[in-house]
Amino acid sequence: MGKKSGGRVRVKQVGPKAPVNPLDALSIPPEEMITFPVKPDTNVSQIWPMNETFTMDYKRFSCIYPTYMDSEKTVKQGRRIAAKDAVPNPTVIDIGQALQIMGIRHVVQPYKGYSRDVESQWDNLGRVLVDMEQPTPEIYDADDDNIMDDAKKSKKKLLKEIAKLLPSLPSRIQRLEKEKKELEEQQQKEAAGHKVASQKTSSSAKKKKGKKRR
């Protein structure tokens, strides 16, 4: 217990001085913890032309979501033009580049989701605000003098013209080729995994079948 000193017993403490937390054994090491990505700021806006970054008033601009011209979406999901005029998987970056070619003022908001298309909330985010009061003559039919009198016809025509430009955009071509290559590699890995699993199952079955009864 300890040494006696003047008729008193001095007790020496043995063991940990600090109390032990019984939940320490259940704690997850920092390197194994799952870290969720930071939610992006939905108010981020990329203005074109850039020289109007601090002066452009886009409150009354018309809104375009990629779903409007996505051939893989249905009308119920929000597609606004015929499937034959639409393109597969357009992005706000594609739409923004097409509008730059047309010379139309616009604002890209990459983190806005389309409420009507649930998938776009995480799969293909973004929208583009377009200045419909600044049309270029090339976008509209020359023999249709009243097309600008109808905002819906005007916007539908613009969507069709944007969709025509998208397939030829170099950045879009590179992106689709990269996605196709990644998909093929993923499919090859899955096929190889299924093959190995099938061989193991077949080998195990043969061993069981080859055992003799005693």
KEFI-124675 format. One line per 2 residues: number of its first residue (from 1); for each residue x, y negated, z negated of N, C-alpha, C, O. Coordinates in nm, 3 decimals, always signed. Layout:
BEGIN
NUM = X:Y:Z:X:Y:Z:X:Y:Z:X:Y:Z  ... .
# end
This chain:
BEGIN
1 = +0.083:+0.120:+0.000:+0.000:+0.000:+0.000:+0.086:-0.125:+0.000:+0.055:-0.224:+0.066  +0.191:-0.118:-0.072:+0.277:-0.235:-0.083:+0.352:-0.233:-0.214:+0.336:-0.141:-0.294 .
3 = +0.432:-0.331:-0.235:+0.514:-0.338:-0.356:+0.441:-0.412:-0.466:+0.364:-0.506:-0.443  +0.467:-0.365:-0.590:+0.409:-0.433:-0.706:+0.494:-0.553:-0.741:+0.617:-0.546:-0.737 .
5 = +0.431:-0.661:-0.775:+0.503:-0.783:-0.812:+0.430:-0.849:-0.929:+0.323:-0.908:-0.913  +0.491:-0.837:-1.051:+0.430:-0.898:-1.168:+0.296:-0.837:-1.203:+0.205:-0.908:-1.245 .
7 = +0.284:-0.707:-1.186:+0.158:-0.641:-1.220:+0.053:-0.649:-1.111:-0.057:-0.595:-1.127  +0.086:-0.718:-0.998:-0.009:-0.729:-0.887:+0.034:-0.643:-0.770:+0.153:-0.615:-0.751 .
9 = -0.063:-0.602:-0.692:-0.033:-0.518:-0.576:-0.048:-0.603:-0.450:-0.153:-0.663:-0.427  +0.056:-0.606:-0.370:+0.053:-0.681:-0.246:+0.016:-0.586:-0.133:+0.086:-0.489:-0.106 .
11 = -0.096:-0.615:-0.067:-0.145:-0.529:+0.041:-0.095:-0.581:+0.174:-0.110:-0.699:+0.205  -0.036:-0.494:+0.252:+0.014:-0.530:+0.384:-0.091:-0.492:+0.488:-0.137:-0.377:+0.492 .
13 = -0.128:-0.588:+0.571:-0.229:-0.562:+0.673:-0.170:-0.483:+0.787:-0.061:-0.514:+0.836  -0.241:-0.380:+0.829:-0.197:-0.295:+0.939:-0.303:-0.299:+1.048:-0.423:-0.295:+1.021 .
15 = -0.256:-0.307:+1.173:-0.351:-0.309:+1.285:-0.363:-0.446:+1.344:-0.294:-0.539:+1.302  -0.450:-0.461:+1.442:-0.464:-0.591:+1.511:-0.520:-0.697:+1.417:-0.609:-0.671:+1.337 .
17 = -0.466:-0.817:+1.429:-0.510:-0.927:+1.346:-0.641:-0.987:+1.396:-0.727:-1.026:+1.317  -0.654:-0.993:+1.528:-0.777:-1.051:+1.586:-0.881:-0.942:+1.605:-0.846:-0.827:+1.630 .
19 = -1.009:-0.977:+1.595:-1.114:-0.878:+1.616:-1.118:-0.832:+1.761:-1.094:-0.910:+1.853  -1.149:-0.705:+1.781:-1.152:-0.647:+1.915:-1.293:-0.657:+1.971:-1.391:-0.624:+1.904 .
21 = -1.302:-0.704:+2.096:-1.432:-0.714:+2.163:-1.467:-0.578:+2.222:-1.395:-0.530:+2.309  -1.575:-0.514:+2.178:-1.609:-0.380:+2.229:-1.646:-0.379:+2.377:-1.649:-0.272:+2.439 .
23 = -1.674:-0.496:+2.435:-1.713:-0.504:+2.576:-1.594:-0.523:+2.670:-1.611:-0.526:+2.792  -1.473:-0.536:+2.613:-1.355:-0.556:+2.697:-1.334:-0.439:+2.793:-1.287:-0.459:+2.905 .
25 = -1.368:-0.319:+2.749:-1.348:-0.201:+2.834:-1.440:-0.202:+2.955:-1.412:-0.137:+3.056  -1.550:-0.277:+2.944:-1.646:-0.282:+3.055:-1.622:-0.398:+3.149:-1.691:-0.410:+3.251 .
27 = -1.528:-0.485:+3.117:-1.504:-0.602:+3.201:-1.440:-0.563:+3.334:-1.367:-0.464:+3.341  -1.468:-0.641:+3.438:-1.416:-0.615:+3.573:-1.290:-0.697:+3.593:-1.290:-0.817:+3.566 .
29 = -1.182:-0.635:+3.640:-1.058:-0.711:+3.667:-1.083:-0.821:+3.769:-1.166:-0.803:+3.859  -1.014:-0.933:+3.759:-1.036:-1.045:+3.851:-1.022:-1.007:+3.998:-1.096:-1.057:+4.082 .
31 = -0.926:-0.917:+4.029:-0.903:-0.881:+4.169:-1.015:-0.795:+4.226:-1.026:-0.780:+4.348  -1.100:-0.737:+4.140:-1.210:-0.653:+4.186:-1.345:-0.725:+4.184:-1.447:-0.669:+4.223 .
33 = -1.345:-0.848:+4.138:-1.469:-0.924:+4.130:-1.514:-0.971:+4.269:-1.431:-1.004:+4.353  -1.645:-0.974:+4.291:-1.701:-1.020:+4.417:-1.722:-1.171:+4.410:-1.790:-1.221:+4.321 .
35 = -1.664:-1.242:+4.505:-1.676:-1.387:+4.510:-1.766:-1.426:+4.626:-1.736:-1.396:+4.741  -1.876:-1.491:+4.596:-1.968:-1.533:+4.700:-1.919:-1.663:+4.764:-1.867:-1.750:+4.694 .
37 = -1.936:-1.677:+4.897:-1.891:-1.799:+4.963:-1.970:-1.920:+4.916:-2.086:-1.911:+4.877  -1.903:-2.034:+4.920:-1.967:-2.158:+4.880:-2.073:-2.196:+4.984:-2.048:-2.190:+5.104 .
39 = -2.190:-2.235:+4.936:-2.298:-2.274:+5.028:-2.258:-2.401:+5.102:-2.222:-2.500:+5.040  -2.264:-2.398:+5.237:-2.223:-2.516:+5.313:-2.321:-2.632:+5.295:-2.437:-2.612:+5.261 .
41 = -2.272:-2.750:+5.319:-2.355:-2.870:+5.311:-2.441:-2.879:+5.436:-2.389:-2.898:+5.546  -2.573:-2.867:+5.420:-2.663:-2.867:+5.535:-2.675:-3.005:+5.601:-2.732:-3.017:+5.709 .
43 = -2.622:-3.107:+5.537:-2.630:-3.242:+5.593:-2.511:-3.277:+5.683:-2.503:-3.388:+5.735  -2.419:-3.182:+5.700:-2.304:-3.207:+5.787:-2.353:-3.232:+5.930:-2.433:-3.155:+5.983 .
45 = -2.305:-3.340:+5.991:-2.348:-3.377:+6.125:-2.228:-3.414:+6.211:-2.138:-3.486:+6.166  -2.227:-3.365:+6.335:-2.120:-3.395:+6.430:-2.181:-3.478:+6.543:-2.258:-3.428:+6.625 .
47 = -2.146:-3.604:+6.546:-2.209:-3.699:+6.639:-2.129:-3.712:+6.768:-2.006:-3.718:+6.768  -2.204:-3.714:+6.879:-2.142:-3.740:+7.010:-2.222:-3.846:+7.082:-2.345:-3.837:+7.087 .
49 = -2.154:-3.946:+7.140:-2.009:-3.968:+7.143:-1.953:-4.010:+7.007:-2.023:-4.071:+6.926  -1.828:-3.976:+6.984:-1.768:-3.997:+6.852:-1.757:-4.145:+6.816:-1.753:-4.179:+6.698 .
51 = -1.751:-4.233:+6.916:-1.736:-4.374:+6.885:-1.864:-4.434:+6.825:-1.865:-4.550:+6.785  -1.971:-4.353:+6.818:-2.095:-4.397:+6.754:-2.118:-4.327:+6.620:-2.229:-4.329:+6.567 .
53 = -2.013:-4.267:+6.566:-2.025:-4.191:+6.441:-2.089:-4.272:+6.329:-2.170:-4.219:+6.253  -2.055:-4.398:+6.318:-2.105:-4.480:+6.207:-2.218:-4.574:+6.249:-2.271:-4.648:+6.165 .
55 = -2.255:-4.571:+6.374:-2.357:-4.666:+6.421:-2.483:-4.597:+6.474:-2.588:-4.661:+6.482  -2.475:-4.470:+6.512:-2.588:-4.403:+6.574:-2.702:-4.380:+6.476:-2.681:-4.331:+6.365 .
57 = -2.822:-4.416:+6.517:-2.942:-4.391:+6.438:-3.019:-4.277:+6.507:-3.082:-4.298:+6.610  -3.013:-4.157:+6.448:-3.072:-4.040:+6.514:-3.197:-3.989:+6.442:-3.234:-3.873:+6.458 .
59 = -3.261:-4.074:+6.366:-3.380:-4.032:+6.293:-3.494:-3.992:+6.387:-3.575:-3.905:+6.352  -3.501:-4.053:+6.506:-3.611:-4.025:+6.598:-3.569:-3.933:+6.712:-3.643:-3.918:+6.809 .
61 = -3.451:-3.873:+6.701:-3.405:-3.781:+6.806:-3.489:-3.653:+6.803:-3.543:-3.614:+6.700  -3.499:-3.590:+6.918:-3.575:-3.464:+6.930:-3.487:-3.347:+6.888:-3.366:-3.345:+6.915 .
63 = -3.547:-3.250:+6.824:-3.473:-3.136:+6.767:-3.473:-3.016:+6.861:-3.576:-2.980:+6.918  -3.357:-2.954:+6.877:-3.343:-2.832:+6.958:-3.271:-2.726:+6.875:-3.160:-2.749:+6.828 .
65 = -3.335:-2.611:+6.857:-3.274:-2.496:+6.792:-3.230:-2.396:+6.900:-3.295:-2.387:+7.004  -3.123:-2.320:+6.876:-3.081:-2.219:+6.974:-3.192:-2.120:+7.009:-3.197:-2.070:+7.121 .
67 = -3.281:-2.093:+6.914:-3.392:-2.000:+6.938:-3.479:-2.046:+7.054:-3.538:-1.963:+7.123  -3.488:-2.177:+7.077:-3.574:-2.230:+7.183:-3.540:-2.172:+7.320:-3.628:-2.158:+7.404 .
69 = -3.411:-2.138:+7.343:-3.368:-2.089:+7.474:-3.297:-1.955:+7.465:-3.214:-1.922:+7.551  -3.329:-1.876:+7.362:-3.268:-1.744:+7.342:-3.356:-1.637:+7.406:-3.470:-1.616:+7.364 .
71 = -3.304:-1.571:+7.508:-3.382:-1.470:+7.580:-3.412:-1.348:+7.495:-3.500:-1.269:+7.529  -3.339:-1.330:+7.384:-3.360:-1.215:+7.297:-3.466:-1.242:+7.191:-3.499:-1.154:+7.112 .
73 = -3.519:-1.364:+7.188:-3.625:-1.400:+7.094:-3.760:-1.399:+7.164:-3.769:-1.413:+7.286  -3.865:-1.382:+7.085:-4.000:-1.385:+7.139:-4.059:-1.526:+7.123:-4.004:-1.610:+7.052 .
75 = -4.170:-1.548:+7.190:-4.239:-1.676:+7.175:-4.283:-1.696:+7.031:-4.281:-1.807:+6.978  -4.324:-1.586:+6.967:-4.367:-1.594:+6.827:-4.252:-1.636:+6.737:-4.274:-1.705:+6.638 .
77 = -4.130:-1.597:+6.771:-4.013:-1.634:+6.692:-3.969:-1.778:+6.719:-3.892:-1.836:+6.643  -4.020:-1.835:+6.830:-3.988:-1.975:+6.856:-3.929:-2.006:+6.992:-3.892:-2.121:+7.017 .
79 = -3.918:-1.906:+7.082:-3.864:-1.937:+7.215:-3.959:-2.031:+7.288:-4.081:-2.011:+7.287  -3.904:-2.135:+7.352:-3.987:-2.239:+7.414:-3.991:-2.231:+7.567:-4.078:-2.292:+7.628 .
81 = -3.899:-2.157:+7.628:-3.899:-2.145:+7.774:-3.911:-1.997:+7.811:-3.892:-1.909:+7.727  -3.942:-1.970:+7.938:-3.959:-1.832:+7.983:-3.830:-1.753:+7.963:-3.720:-1.809:+7.972 .
83 = -3.843:-1.624:+7.937:-3.726:-1.539:+7.913:-3.632:-1.539:+8.033:-3.510:-1.530:+8.016  -3.687:-1.549:+8.155:-3.603:-1.548:+8.276:-3.518:-1.675:+8.287:-3.414:-1.674:+8.352 .
85 = -3.562:-1.783:+8.223:-3.485:-1.909:+8.224:-3.392:-1.920:+8.105:-3.305:-2.008:+8.103  -3.408:-1.834:+8.006:-3.329:-1.841:+7.883:-3.200:-1.760:+7.896:-3.178:-1.692:+7.996 .
87 = -3.114:-1.768:+7.794:-2.988:-1.694:+7.791:-2.976:-1.622:+7.657:-3.035:-1.666:+7.558  -2.901:-1.512:+7.652:-2.887:-1.440:+7.524:-2.792:-1.511:+7.427:-2.685:-1.556:+7.466 .
89 = -2.835:-1.518:+7.303:-2.751:-1.566:+7.193:-2.681:-1.700:+7.219:-2.558:-1.706:+7.211  -2.755:-1.806:+7.250:-2.690:-1.938:+7.260:-2.660:-1.991:+7.120:-2.726:-1.953:+7.024 .
91 = -2.562:-2.078:+7.109:-2.527:-2.137:+6.980:-2.535:-2.290:+6.990:-2.543:-2.345:+7.100  -2.532:-2.356:+6.875:-2.536:-2.502:+6.877:-2.410:-2.560:+6.941:-2.413:-2.669:+6.999 .
93 = -2.299:-2.487:+6.932:-2.176:-2.532:+6.996:-2.194:-2.531:+7.147:-2.153:-2.624:+7.216  -2.255:-2.423:+7.199:-2.283:-2.414:+7.343:-2.372:-2.529:+7.388:-2.344:-2.595:+7.488 .
95 = -2.479:-2.552:+7.312:-2.575:-2.656:+7.348:-2.508:-2.793:+7.345:-2.531:-2.876:+7.433  -2.427:-2.818:+7.244:-2.356:-2.945:+7.232:-2.263:-2.970:+7.350:-2.256:-3.081:+7.401 .
97 = -2.192:-2.866:+7.394:-2.102:-2.881:+7.508:-2.178:-2.908:+7.637:-2.134:-2.986:+7.721  -2.293:-2.842:+7.652:-2.375:-2.866:+7.771:-2.426:-3.010:+7.774:-2.428:-3.073:+7.880 .
99 = -2.466:-3.061:+7.659:-2.514:-3.199:+7.651:-2.402:-3.299:+7.678:-2.426:-3.406:+7.733  -2.281:-3.264:+7.640:-2.167:-3.350:+7.671:-2.145:-3.357:+7.822:-2.117:-3.464:+7.876 .
101 = -2.157:-3.244:+7.889:-2.143:-3.242:+8.035:-2.250:-3.330:+8.099:-2.223:-3.398:+8.198  -2.371:-3.328:+8.042:-2.481:-3.409:+8.095:-2.468:-3.556:+8.056:-2.533:-3.642:+8.116 .
103 = -2.385:-3.584:+7.957:-2.368:-3.722:+7.913:-2.481:-3.771:+7.825:-2.510:-3.891:+7.822  -2.545:-3.679:+7.752:-2.659:-3.715:+7.666:-2.615:-3.726:+7.521:-2.550:-3.636:+7.468 .
105 = -2.652:-3.835:+7.457:-2.619:-3.856:+7.316:-2.689:-3.750:+7.230:-2.805:-3.717:+7.253  -2.616:-3.698:+7.132:-2.674:-3.592:+7.048:-2.597:-3.579:+6.917:-2.488:-3.635:+6.900 .
107 = -2.656:-3.504:+6.826:-2.594:-3.477:+6.696:-2.605:-3.327:+6.668:-2.716:-3.272:+6.670  -2.493:-3.261:+6.644:-2.492:-3.119:+6.609:-2.493:-3.104:+6.458:-2.405:-3.157:+6.389 .
109 = -2.591:-3.033:+6.406:-2.598:-3.004:+6.262:-2.584:-2.852:+6.245:-2.684:-2.779:+6.252  -2.462:-2.804:+6.223:-2.432:-2.660:+6.231:-2.490:-2.573:+6.121:-2.488:-2.450:+6.133 .
111 = -2.543:-2.632:+6.012:-2.589:-2.549:+5.901:-2.739:-2.560:+5.875:-2.786:-2.522:+5.767  -2.814:-2.612:+5.970:-2.959:-2.618:+5.956:-3.020:-2.490:+6.013:-2.981:-2.445:+6.120 .
113 = -3.116:-2.432:+5.940:-3.183:-2.309:+5.986:-3.322:-2.338:+6.041:-3.386:-2.436:+6.002  -3.366:-2.253:+6.131:-3.498:-2.267:+6.191:-3.598:-2.187:+6.108:-3.589:-2.065:+6.102 .
115 = -3.692:-2.254:+6.046:-3.785:-2.188:+5.953:-3.872:-2.084:+6.023:-3.912:-1.986:+5.961  -3.903:-2.103:+6.150:-3.991:-2.010:+6.221:-3.921:-1.879:+6.255:-3.985:-1.774:+6.265 .
117 = -3.790:-1.886:+6.273:-3.711:-1.766:+6.305:-3.627:-1.731:+6.181:-3.525:-1.794:+6.156  -3.671:-1.631:+6.106:-3.605:-1.597:+5.979:-3.460:-1.557:+6.001:-3.374:-1.591:+5.919 .
119 = -3.431:-1.484:+6.109:-3.295:-1.438:+6.134:-3.197:-1.554:+6.148:-3.080:-1.542:+6.111  -3.244:-1.665:+6.202:-3.155:-1.779:+6.225:-3.113:-1.846:+6.095:-3.025:-1.932:+6.097 .
121 = -3.173:-1.807:+5.983:-3.135:-1.865:+5.855:-2.994:-1.822:+5.814:-2.929:-1.890:+5.735  -2.947:-1.707:+5.870:-2.812:-1.661:+5.835:-2.732:-1.614:+5.957:-2.609:-1.610:+5.953 .
123 = -2.802:-1.578:+6.067:-2.733:-1.517:+6.180:-2.686:-1.620:+6.283:-2.574:-1.611:+6.332  -2.769:-1.717:+6.314:-2.733:-1.816:+6.416:-2.780:-1.954:+6.370:-2.876:-2.010:+6.422 .
125 = -2.709:-2.005:+6.273:-2.747:-2.133:+6.211:-2.728:-2.250:+6.307:-2.657:-2.242:+6.407  -2.794:-2.360:+6.272:-2.767:-2.485:+6.340:-2.881:-2.537:+6.425:-2.970:-2.462:+6.466 .
127 = -2.876:-2.667:+6.451:-2.969:-2.732:+6.542:-2.900:-2.852:+6.604:-2.797:-2.898:+6.554  -2.958:-2.902:+6.712:-2.903:-3.018:+6.780:-3.012:-3.123:+6.793:-3.122:-3.093:+6.839 .
129 = -2.982:-3.244:+6.753:-3.073:-3.356:+6.768:-3.036:-3.432:+6.895:-2.921:-3.472:+6.912  -3.133:-3.450:+6.984:-3.106:-3.506:+7.117:-3.179:-3.637:+7.137:-3.295:-3.653:+7.098 .
131 = -3.111:-3.731:+7.199:-3.171:-3.860:+7.232:-3.251:-3.845:+7.361:-3.196:-3.855:+7.470  -3.381:-3.822:+7.348:-3.467:-3.803:+7.465:-3.501:-3.936:+7.533:-3.556:-3.936:+7.643 .
133 = -3.469:-4.047:+7.471:-3.496:-4.176:+7.532:-3.382:-4.220:+7.623:-3.386:-4.326:+7.684  -3.278:-4.134:+7.632:-3.165:-4.165:+7.718:-3.144:-4.050:+7.816:-3.040:-3.984:+7.812 .
135 = -3.241:-4.023:+7.904:-3.228:-3.914:+7.999:-3.137:-3.950:+8.116:-3.118:-4.068:+8.147  -3.082:-3.850:+8.181:-3.005:-3.875:+8.302:-3.090:-3.832:+8.420:-3.160:-3.731:+8.410 .
137 = -3.087:-3.903:+8.531:-3.174:-3.873:+8.645:-3.159:-3.732:+8.700:-3.254:-3.676:+8.754  -3.039:-3.673:+8.685:-3.014:-3.540:+8.742:-3.096:-3.431:+8.674:-3.117:-3.325:+8.731 .
139 = -3.141:-3.456:+8.551:-3.210:-3.353:+8.474:-3.351:-3.329:+8.524:-3.403:-3.218:+8.513  -3.414:-3.433:+8.579:-3.555:-3.425:+8.612:-3.578:-3.423:+8.762:-3.495:-3.469:+8.840 .
141 = -3.692:-3.368:+8.802:-3.726:-3.361:+8.943:-3.745:-3.501:+9.000:-3.815:-3.584:+8.942  -3.684:-3.526:+9.113:-3.691:-3.659:+9.172:-3.833:-3.694:+9.218:-3.871:-3.812:+9.219 .
143 = -3.912:-3.592:+9.257:-4.046:-3.618:+9.308:-4.152:-3.621:+9.198:-4.271:-3.636:+9.227  -4.110:-3.607:+9.073:-4.204:-3.609:+8.961:-4.186:-3.738:+8.883:-4.104:-3.745:+8.792 .
145 = -4.264:-3.842:+8.920:-4.248:-3.973:+8.859:-4.306:-3.979:+8.718:-4.271:-4.068:+8.640  -4.395:-3.886:+8.686:-4.465:-3.893:+8.558:-4.409:-3.798:+8.452:-4.467:-3.784:+8.345 .
147 = -4.296:-3.733:+8.482:-4.246:-3.631:+8.389:-4.207:-3.690:+8.255:-4.220:-3.624:+8.152  -4.159:-3.814:+8.254:-4.120:-3.876:+8.128:-4.241:-3.923:+8.047:-4.227:-3.959:+7.930 .
149 = -4.361:-3.922:+8.109:-4.482:-3.960:+8.036:-4.528:-3.849:+7.942:-4.606:-3.873:+7.851  -4.479:-3.731:+7.966:-4.518:-3.617:+7.883:-4.394:-3.567:+7.810:-4.306:-3.507:+7.872 .
151 = -4.386:-3.591:+7.680:-4.266:-3.555:+7.602:-4.239:-3.406:+7.605:-4.123:-3.365:+7.609  -4.345:-3.323:+7.603:-4.326:-3.178:+7.601:-4.266:-3.129:+7.732:-4.176:-3.044:+7.732 .
153 = -4.316:-3.182:+7.844:-4.261:-3.142:+7.974:-4.116:-3.185:+7.985:-4.031:-3.112:+8.036  -4.087:-3.305:+7.937:-3.952:-3.359:+7.942:-3.856:-3.270:+7.864:-3.748:-3.238:+7.912 .
155 = -3.895:-3.230:+7.743:-3.809:-3.147:+7.659:-3.793:-3.007:+7.719:-3.684:-2.951:+7.715  -3.899:-2.952:+7.772:-3.893:-2.818:+7.833:-3.800:-2.818:+7.952:-3.723:-2.724:+7.972 .
157 = -3.806:-2.924:+8.032:-3.716:-2.936:+8.146:-3.572:-2.944:+8.100:-3.483:-2.882:+8.159  -3.547:-3.021:+7.994:-3.413:-3.033:+7.939:-3.361:-2.898:+7.890:-3.245:-2.864:+7.914 .
159 = -3.446:-2.821:+7.822:-3.407:-2.688:+7.773:-3.365:-2.598:+7.888:-3.267:-2.524:+7.877  -3.439:-2.604:+7.998:-3.407:-2.521:+8.115:-3.272:-2.562:+8.175:-3.193:-2.477:+8.215 .
161 = -3.248:-2.692:+8.182:-3.123:-2.740:+8.240:-3.004:-2.705:+8.151:-2.897:-2.671:+8.201  -3.022:-2.712:+8.020:-2.915:-2.671:+7.929:-2.885:-2.523:+7.947:-2.769:-2.483:+7.954 .
163 = -2.993:-2.442:+7.953:-2.976:-2.297:+7.969:-2.903:-2.261:+8.099:-2.833:-2.161:+8.104  -2.920:-2.343:+8.203:-2.850:-2.317:+8.330:-2.699:-2.337:+8.316:-2.620:-2.268:+8.380 .
165 = -2.661:-2.431:+8.232:-2.519:-2.463:+8.216:-2.445:-2.366:+8.124:-2.324:-2.345:+8.139  -2.516:-2.306:+8.031:-2.450:-2.225:+7.927:-2.367:-2.109:+7.981:-2.255:-2.090:+7.935 .
167 = -2.416:-2.029:+8.077:-2.337:-1.913:+8.121:-2.200:-1.947:+8.178:-2.111:-1.861:+8.179  -2.180:-2.069:+8.225:-2.053:-2.105:+8.288:-1.957:-2.175:+8.193:-1.846:-2.212:+8.234 .
169 = -1.996:-2.195:+8.068:-1.907:-2.262:+7.972:-1.789:-2.172:+7.935:-1.811:-2.060:+7.891  -1.665:-2.216:+7.953:-1.547:-2.133:+7.923:-1.545:-2.082:+7.778:-1.513:-1.966:+7.753 .
171 = -1.578:-2.169:+7.683:-1.575:-2.129:+7.542:-1.677:-2.020:+7.514:-1.651:-1.929:+7.435  -1.794:-2.029:+7.578:-1.898:-1.926:+7.559:-1.853:-1.794:+7.620:-1.874:-1.688:+7.561 .
173 = -1.792:-1.799:+7.738:-1.744:-1.678:+7.804:-1.640:-1.607:+7.716:-1.646:-1.486:+7.699  -1.547:-1.684:+7.660:-1.443:-1.627:+7.573:-1.506:-1.566:+7.447:-1.467:-1.458:+7.404 .
175 = -1.603:-1.636:+7.391:-1.668:-1.587:+7.268:-1.741:-1.455:+7.294:-1.729:-1.361:+7.215  -1.815:-1.447:+7.404:-1.889:-1.325:+7.435:-1.796:-1.208:+7.465:-1.824:-1.095:+7.427 .
177 = -1.685:-1.237:+7.534:-1.586:-1.130:+7.562:-1.524:-1.079:+7.433:-1.504:-0.959:+7.416  -1.494:-1.171:+7.341:-1.437:-1.131:+7.212:-1.536:-1.047:+7.132:-1.499:-0.945:+7.074 .
179 = -1.663:-1.090:+7.129:-1.766:-1.015:+7.056:-1.786:-0.877:+7.117:-1.806:-0.779:+7.045  -1.782:-0.869:+7.250:-1.798:-0.741:+7.318:-1.683:-0.646:+7.284:-1.705:-0.528:+7.259 .
181 = -1.561:-0.700:+7.283:-1.443:-0.619:+7.250:-1.450:-0.568:+7.106:-1.421:-0.452:+7.079  -1.489:-0.656:+7.014:-1.500:-0.617:+6.873:-1.608:-0.511:+6.854:-1.591:-0.419:+6.773 .
183 = -1.718:-0.523:+6.928:-1.825:-0.424:+6.919:-1.779:-0.288:+6.971:-1.810:-0.185:+6.913  -1.706:-0.289:+7.081:-1.654:-0.164:+7.137:-1.557:-0.096:+7.042:-1.561:+0.026:+7.025 .
185 = -1.469:-0.175:+6.979:-1.374:-0.120:+6.883:-1.446:-0.061:+6.763:-1.408:+0.045:+6.713  -1.550:-0.129:+6.716:-1.628:-0.079:+6.603:-1.698:+0.051:+6.638:-1.702:+0.144:+6.557 .
187 = -1.753:+0.059:+6.759:-1.820:+0.181:+6.804:-1.721:+0.298:+6.817:-1.755:+0.412:+6.785  -1.601:+0.268:+6.863:-1.499:+0.372:+6.876:-1.458:+0.426:+6.738:-1.440:+0.546:+6.721 .
189 = -1.445:+0.335:+6.640:-1.410:+0.378:+6.505:-1.521:+0.465:+6.445:-1.494:+0.567:+6.382  -1.646:+0.423:+6.467:-1.758:+0.501:+6.415:-1.766:+0.638:+6.481:-1.793:+0.738:+6.414 .
191 = -1.742:+0.642:+6.613:-1.745:+0.769:+6.685:-1.635:+0.862:+6.636:-1.656:+0.982:+6.620  -1.516:+0.805:+6.611:-1.404:+0.886:+6.560:-1.436:+0.938:+6.420:-1.403:+1.053:+6.388 .
193 = -1.498:+0.856:+6.338:-1.536:+0.898:+6.204:-1.638:+1.011:+6.206:-1.628:+1.106:+6.128  -1.738:+1.001:+6.295:-1.839:+1.106:+6.309:-1.776:+1.235:+6.358:-1.815:+1.344:+6.316 .
195 = -1.677:+1.222:+6.447:-1.611:+1.341:+6.502:-1.534:+1.415:+6.393:-1.541:+1.538:+6.384  -1.459:+1.341:+6.310:-1.382:+1.402:+6.201:-1.476:+1.469:+6.101:-1.448:+1.579:+6.054 .
197 = -1.586:+1.402:+6.068:-1.683:+1.458:+5.973:-1.746:+1.584:+6.029:-1.769:+1.680:+5.956  -1.774:+1.584:+6.160:-1.833:+1.702:+6.225:-1.736:+1.820:+6.224:-1.776:+1.934:+6.202 .
199 = -1.608:+1.791:+6.249:-1.506:+1.897:+6.249:-1.490:+1.957:+6.110:-1.475:+2.079:+6.097  -1.493:+1.875:+6.006:-1.481:+1.924:+5.869:-1.599:+2.012:+5.833:-1.584:+2.117:+5.770 .
201 = -1.719:+1.968:+5.873:-1.840:+2.046:+5.845:-1.836:+2.180:+5.916:-1.872:+2.282:+5.858  -1.791:+2.180:+6.044:-1.782:+2.303:+6.122:-1.680:+2.398:+6.064:-1.704:+2.519:+6.056 .
203 = -1.564:+2.344:+6.021:-1.459:+2.426:+5.963:-1.505:+2.489:+5.832:-1.476:+2.605:+5.805  -1.576:+2.411:+5.750:-1.627:+2.461:+5.623:-1.729:+2.572:+5.644:-1.732:+2.670:+5.570 .
205 = -1.813:+2.556:+5.747:-1.915:+2.657:+5.776:-1.851:+2.788:+5.822:-1.898:+2.896:+5.786  -1.743:+2.778:+5.902:-1.675:+2.899:+5.950:-1.609:+2.975:+5.835:-1.611:+3.098:+5.832 .
207 = -1.551:+2.899:+5.740:-1.486:+2.964:+5.625:-1.588:+3.041:+5.542:-1.562:+3.153:+5.498  -1.702:+2.981:+5.520:-1.807:+3.048:+5.442:-1.857:+3.172:+5.514:-1.884:+3.275:+5.452 .
209 = -1.870:+3.160:+5.646:-1.920:+3.273:+5.726:-1.820:+3.387:+5.729:-1.858:+3.504:+5.737  -1.688:+3.352:+5.723:-1.585:+3.454:+5.733:-1.558:+3.527:+5.604:-1.484:+3.626:+5.606 .
211 = -1.613:+3.485:+5.492:-1.590:+3.554:+5.365:-1.658:+3.691:+5.365:-1.774:+3.703:+5.404  -1.588:+3.793:+5.322:-1.643:+3.928:+5.315:-1.709:+3.953:+5.180:-1.666:+3.904:+5.076 .
213 = -1.814:+4.029:+5.186:-1.880:+4.067:+5.062:-1.804:+4.176:+4.994:-1.752:+4.267:+5.059  -1.795:+4.168:+4.860:-1.724:+4.272:+4.784:-1.820:+4.379:+4.737:-1.779:+4.474:+4.672 .
# end
